[in-house]
């Protein structure tokens, strides 16, 4: 049985709701973009919803309709970054079946994300690390549990005998510490040139494989 055609008034109402939803989503994205820029420039302590509102030409009252305080806004920004971050790591994990190439691809994707998205990276891993142990919105899953690519690849490499046997969690954490250290140095030391950062990256992977493959 065919549904009755909607009346003109119903079509107008549906179109209006869709338009308002698009406008709401667009404003939310504008708020997050401005929040990232202000956070990167001024840090957590100086950050405020009022400054974000001034940046985008809205009242602070409008922003409070979207976020109850600056921590909720910054957590939303962190979750936005996490979504992109996880997508990059997942793509790296899927780029090869070889466990060695897989681990290196994940490490390089990690570094590339951190350098390309400094506001998200600083927020997630340098200034508000507590966000990593908060549940994701609408979920019981902790934020940090959303990216397990490196741990999976390390376990797989050990299971296949591609790298020496050790505590897989500790090994993954050491690899994580290395790439985190490179990104952190690059973001906090102004005089580091890109060629110096690139040299650190290549040396890191060279030394990593010399250590992990030494006892194959």
WOHUJO-V223078 format. One record per residue. SS is DSSP state (hx for helix, st for strand, lp for the rest). PHI is phi in whole degrees, -180 to 180 (none if undefined). PSI is psi as a letter, one per 20 degrees, with the letter a starting at -180 (NA if undefined). Layout:
SS;PHI;PSI / SS;PHI;PSI
//
This chain:
lp;none;p / lp;-72;q / lp;-73;q / lp;-66;q / lp;-63;q / lp;-71;q / lp;-74;r / hx;-58;g / hx;-64;h / hx;-68;h / hx;-65;g / hx;-63;g / hx;-63;g / hx;-65;g / hx;-64;h / hx;-66;g / hx;-63;g / hx;-64;g / hx;-64;g / hx;-64;h / hx;-67;g / hx;-63;g / hx;-63;g / hx;-63;g / hx;-67;g / hx;-63;g / hx;-67;h / hx;-60;g / hx;-65;h / hx;-65;g / hx;-62;g / hx;-64;g / hx;-63;g / hx;-66;h / hx;-61;g / hx;-62;g / hx;-66;g / hx;-69;g / hx;-61;g / hx;-66;h / hx;-77;h / hx;-117;i / hx;81;r / hx;-67;g / hx;-62;h / hx;-89;i / lp;-74;q / lp;-155;q / hx;-64;h / hx;-61;g / hx;-66;h / hx;-65;g / hx;-60;g / hx;-62;h / hx;-64;h / hx;-101;j / lp;79;k / lp;-121;r / lp;-80;q / hx;-61;h / hx;-59;h / hx;-63;g / hx;-65;h / hx;-70;i / lp;-74;h / lp;-103;h / lp;-139;p / lp;-75;h / lp;-161;r / hx;-68;h / hx;-67;h / hx;-67;h / hx;-65;g / hx;-68;h / hx;-67;h / hx;-62;h / hx;-64;g / hx;-63;g / hx;-66;h / hx;-62;g / hx;-64;h / hx;-62;h / hx;-61;g / hx;-67;g / hx;-61;g / hx;-63;h / hx;-62;g / hx;-66;g / hx;-70;h / hx;-63;g / hx;-65;h / hx;-65;g / hx;-62;h / hx;-83;i / lp;-75;i / lp;-155;q / lp;-93;i / lp;-75;p / hx;-64;h / hx;-67;g / hx;-62;h / hx;-64;g / hx;-62;g / hx;-67;h / hx;-62;h / hx;-65;g / hx;-61;g / hx;-68;h / hx;-66;h / hx;-59;g / hx;-63;g / hx;-61;g / hx;-63;g / hx;-59;g / hx;-74;h / hx;-83;h / lp;-129;m / hx;-62;h / hx;-66;g / hx;-62;g / hx;-67;g / hx;-59;g / hx;-66;g / hx;-75;h / hx;-119;i / hx;-124;h / hx;-116;h / lp;-131;m / hx;-62;h / hx;-64;h / hx;-62;h / hx;-70;i / hx;-112;j / lp;-96;q / st;-65;q / lp;-65;q / lp;-55;p / lp;72;j / lp;-146;q / lp;-92;i / lp;-74;p / st;-70;q / hx;-55;g / hx;-66;h / hx;-77;i / hx;-74;i / lp;-124;o / lp;-121;j / hx;-63;g / hx;-65;g / hx;-60;g / hx;-62;g / hx;-68;h / hx;-66;g / hx;-61;g / hx;-64;g / hx;-63;h / hx;-69;g / hx;-62;h / lp;-87;i / lp;75;j / lp;-78;h / lp;-131;r / lp;-65;q / lp;-74;p / lp;-164;a / lp;-67;o / hx;-65;h / hx;-68;g / hx;-63;g / hx;-63;g / hx;-62;h / hx;-67;h / hx;-67;g / hx;-62;g / hx;-62;g / hx;-59;h / hx;-65;g / hx;-70;h / hx;-63;g / hx;-61;g / hx;-64;g / hx;-63;g / hx;-61;g / hx;-62;g / hx;-63;h / hx;-84;h / hx;-109;i / lp;-111;o / lp;-60;h / lp;-81;i / lp;-72;o / lp;-83;r / hx;-62;h / hx;-69;h / hx;-69;g / hx;-64;g / hx;-61;h / hx;-64;h / hx;-62;g / hx;-62;g / hx;-65;g / hx;-66;h / hx;-58;g / hx;-69;h / hx;-60;g / hx;-68;h / hx;-61;g / hx;-71;h / hx;-62;h / hx;-78;g / hx;-73;h / lp;-95;i / lp;-61;h / lp;-114;k / lp;-63;NA
//
